[in-house]
Amino acid sequence: MAIAKGWELVVGLEVHCELATKTKIFCSCPNQFGDEPNTNICPVCLGLPGSLPVLNYMAVELAMRVGQALNCRVEPSIFHRKNYFYPDMPKDYQVSQNDLPINIDGFLDLPDGFRVGIERAHLEEDTGKTQHMGTSGRIHGADYSLVDYNRAGVPLLEIVTRPDIRTAEQAKAYVAELRSILVATGGSDGKMEEGSMRVDANVSVRKSVDDPYGTRCEIKNLNSLRSLVRAIEYEANRQVDMLTNGERIVQETRHWNEEDGRTSSMRSKEEAMDYRYFPEPDLVPIAPSSEWVTAVRESLGLMPADRRARLSEATGGNLGTGSDTIVAIVEQGLDEYVLAAVAGGGDARRAINRVANEIVTPEVAAKIDVAMFAKLLVLEGDAKLTATQAKQVLAEMIEQGGGDPETIVVTRGFEAMDSGVVETIVDALISAHPAEFERLKGGDAKVTGFFVGAAMKASGGKADGKLVTSLLRSRAGLASER
Amino acid sequence: MSSTRVSVAVNRPAGDEMTATAISTDVRAGRRSAVDILESHLERINAHEGAVHAFNVLTLDTARANAEAIDAMVAAGTDPGRLAGVPLALKDNMCTQGIPTTCSSKILEGWKPPYNATVVDRLAAAGTVMVGKTNLDEFAMGSSTENSAFGPTKNPHDLDCVPGGSSGGSAASVAAGFAAVAIGSDTGGSIRQPAALCGLVGIKPTYGTVSRYGLIAFASSLDQIGPFCHTVEDAALMMEVIAGHDDRDSTSLSQSLAGLVDAARLGLAEGVTGLRVGIPRELNGEGISDDVKQRVEEAAKRLEAAGAIIGTASVPAAVYGLSAYYIIAPAEASSNLARYDGVRYGLRVTEGTTNVAEMMIASRTAGFGPEVKRRIMLGTYALSAGYYDAYYGQAQKVRTLIIRDFARAYEQFDVLLSPTSPTTAFKFGDKTADPMTMYFNDVCTIPSNLSGEPAISVPCGVGHDGMPVGVQLLGPALSEATLFRAAAAIEGGN
């Protein structure tokens, strides 16, 4: 589904991510997902009467790490209380940051170079988790509800973009890139499936870039990149349909329903809660010294963009930083693996393709010693193996969880086929298929595939596909490719 | 003086054998036993608690066990601490592990904290023997204990009169001889006003000197814990035990208070030569009874006789203190008291409700008394969108002005002297009809809560009704030693 023609989509994203601290933001309970409910709790994160919060400075450090990676400025900041009643919120207020957040005014560049402005990235505490028991699974119609406070007090960083995003795919690319940055900074594990990264999308549409922004709706419950894209596209088209029918958009919060593939109204602006923010009197202001900020910035390792640039450079610029394979490899964290294979003598572009297409995940890479992978690339590079053979060897290495490619070559009986033998095979094929050869001479490139396939069959897969192609072209009197 | 006045108050001047100083000195030296001290206090409790109603709960079994343990330590040659064997009463808004902590509210029905407030641990470690937890205005909101869900506490000096509030039970417990010392909390005068009305010394220390961890919050930026004692030296000793940094309270100061007991002794022995004392006209004018004004003059005379130089001071913004306070304190309270929702602990009312929101409303409706509801509504309103700047924002500006005006006054004066309470203890029901009349009780005490600076109330004679009058000494942040010295000089004239 795409956005209707003649309309521009405007999206701003709010991403909540759980910071990867050892303990919670205001107490020393473990910050850990998946434990037995209500075991990681204490008077402070349960908000028991008389308890007081004490700020975990690792949460501040991680917030600054992410902020620096997003090119934000660290500002002196304070905490506010956001007041509303909800059973999974122990104090019936959330300690958050309001008008003085820790990080402001940054940006994130997507792999294709598109820049998304970051308005702010502020610290707050997570709530507990309510499970509504009963057939509906939602609060309405639930028989009863259970609350797990293990998550209450887990440090969150809420990262808010400016309304710069113009397509659902950009939104997806933003979240994917942000996740890589979170992982690279050590700020968060970025696991959407465990809820450590939660996305809300503010969506509006307008006729022209010169028009003011349209009335926006905030979409909640986006639990995957797929939901994000689907929800934005659905919502944009819903708004376009309404406007086309002369209806008005009401500013409201909407819930994405994954099964129906629709958004539905949760509450309108008129029903919006008045959070009665005021400065949290139990905490003191945070004013990180410039030395601390500098130390944080300097301790940042390579960010995904730097790593993509490094891979691109290794190919001599043949592959751009925004190429799908490079983006995928960096997202998977396999760039170091590729570079190690290149250092071991492998061709960069071949290494990138093999990793992006055959190895794909870190789990697979972990099984294959990078020196052996490099050795395979060298065999192929030295034309001791054809591309097809190399893939077969790699497939076997993946299947058996490692191994020496040279040994596999020997056991499989792969050896480089003498070019004279290939010539004999090619000439025999030309004689056997004169009509096809005429078409080749006439410039029908599609027939090449037929001859290469037949040569492979005749050679038992040992012929070098490239050699076959170049022999065919020279026999046909065509200029050799490239 | 009323002919029907019934008093069950005790008088324990400096040097009396039942002051905390005398008790702990004797118990540590093995001259008296903690058990005997405790029993003599329990006798008074048995005789008069029925009339006074100072306590929400008595902890006599653990008190006896603790007193025996202290005596055993002394016998074994171990020092039980600086407050060895001192019977203590604790305001029932501070958490005690396994012992009900109610804030004199129905909403906390059945709740037993799983932890101790820092101040409770420090007092236990110093060898005090807690006899019980004292009554208060619900959630410390009030000036008479008439807002307690469990009924009011009586003033031991006249059982027809209020003991003041909100720490009325703590004040009454000491005045009636049920405990040698008590702990209260002071958000707008809740230690100093009942201390004045019950003839005791009470101090609201500098904000941040005593950990608030385990003190159930009313208004977090104003709340401070402090002692009730018969003498200035006892108060100094208590402060030396309970003050000091606590990692569990982010607003706890790193500076510590020292030399307080020495300062109190110096004040008695040597006076306050050269001390510059200012009487702020804004805290000694309209609404202050002549009785009380006369006692302030008397206190000034005593200080002058002890070597002080008396002058007139001005803290212009202090007149807006009461208004600012009744925005800021309810605003913070509306948030602090949100957690009492029936979900996790305390009262839960489900009858007639069909969902969690209705349960929360029903529980809060049944659990909170009228004054608490009034302040939650005031505070919620003051923080609401569209009203925040006009109320909360404006009140915070007043707060800044008060801090500035005090700082200017302290360029000329070392301490300020004022009434603690506008009147002596009033009769039950006298001020309950109009909340504003009741709120006015705190007009002299509120400014120090807003500025975060220390203030002490010290007895200075009685009014024409024969009831105690307290005067207040105010000083800049961390000037407690100076305040104790000056307070002792006033006490010396009693």
HADDOCK unambig.tbl for C-alpha pairs under 7 A between the chains (distance, minus, plus):
assign (segid A and resid 49 and name CA) (segid B and resid 216 and name CA) 5.26 0.50 0.50
assign (segid A and resid 50 and name CA) (segid B and resid 95 and name CA) 6.83 0.50 0.50
assign (segid A and resid 50 and name CA) (segid B and resid 213 and name CA) 5.97 0.50 0.50
assign (segid A and resid 50 and name CA) (segid B and resid 214 and name CA) 3.96 0.50 0.50
assign (segid A and resid 50 and name CA) (segid B and resid 215 and name CA) 4.66 0.50 0.50
assign (segid A and resid 50 and name CA) (segid B and resid 216 and name CA) 3.93 0.50 0.50
assign (segid A and resid 50 and name CA) (segid B and resid 217 and name CA) 6.06 0.50 0.50
assign (segid A and resid 51 and name CA) (segid B and resid 213 and name CA) 5.79 0.50 0.50
assign (segid A and resid 51 and name CA) (segid B and resid 214 and name CA) 5.56 0.50 0.50
assign (segid A and resid 52 and name CA) (segid B and resid 213 and name CA) 6.03 0.50 0.50
assign (segid A and resid 52 and name CA) (segid B and resid 248 and name CA) 6.77 0.50 0.50
assign (segid A and resid 52 and name CA) (segid B and resid 249 and name CA) 6.14 0.50 0.50
assign (segid A and resid 54 and name CA) (segid B and resid 248 and name CA) 6.30 0.50 0.50
assign (segid A and resid 54 and name CA) (segid B and resid 249 and name CA) 6.74 0.50 0.50
assign (segid A and resid 54 and name CA) (segid B and resid 250 and name CA) 5.63 0.50 0.50
assign (segid A and resid 83 and name CA) (segid B and resid 335 and name CA) 6.73 0.50 0.50
assign (segid A and resid 87 and name CA) (segid B and resid 343 and name CA) 6.40 0.50 0.50
assign (segid A and resid 90 and name CA) (segid B and resid 339 and name CA) 6.50 0.50 0.50
assign (segid A and resid 91 and name CA) (segid B and resid 338 and name CA) 6.57 0.50 0.50
assign (segid A and resid 91 and name CA) (segid B and resid 339 and name CA) 4.48 0.50 0.50
assign (segid A and resid 92 and name CA) (segid B and resid 338 and name CA) 5.53 0.50 0.50
assign (segid A and resid 92 and name CA) (segid B and resid 339 and name CA) 5.18 0.50 0.50
assign (segid A and resid 274 and name CA) (segid B and resid 384 and name CA) 6.73 0.50 0.50
assign (segid A and resid 274 and name CA) (segid B and resid 385 and name CA) 6.46 0.50 0.50
assign (segid A and resid 276 and name CA) (segid B and resid 383 and name CA) 5.13 0.50 0.50
assign (segid A and resid 276 and name CA) (segid B and resid 384 and name CA) 5.34 0.50 0.50
assign (segid A and resid 276 and name CA) (segid B and resid 385 and name CA) 6.63 0.50 0.50
assign (segid A and resid 281 and name CA) (segid B and resid 220 and name CA) 5.90 0.50 0.50
assign (segid A and resid 281 and name CA) (segid B and resid 221 and name CA) 5.45 0.50 0.50
assign (segid A and resid 282 and name CA) (segid B and resid 220 and name CA) 6.45 0.50 0.50
assign (segid A and resid 282 and name CA) (segid B and resid 250 and name CA) 6.59 0.50 0.50
assign (segid A and resid 282 and name CA) (segid B and resid 251 and name CA) 6.53 0.50 0.50
assign (segid A and resid 283 and name CA) (segid B and resid 250 and name CA) 5.71 0.50 0.50
assign (segid A and resid 283 and name CA) (segid B and resid 251 and name CA) 6.60 0.50 0.50
assign (segid A and resid 284 and name CA) (segid B and resid 250 and name CA) 6.66 0.50 0.50
assign (segid A and resid 284 and name CA) (segid B and resid 251 and name CA) 6.69 0.50 0.50
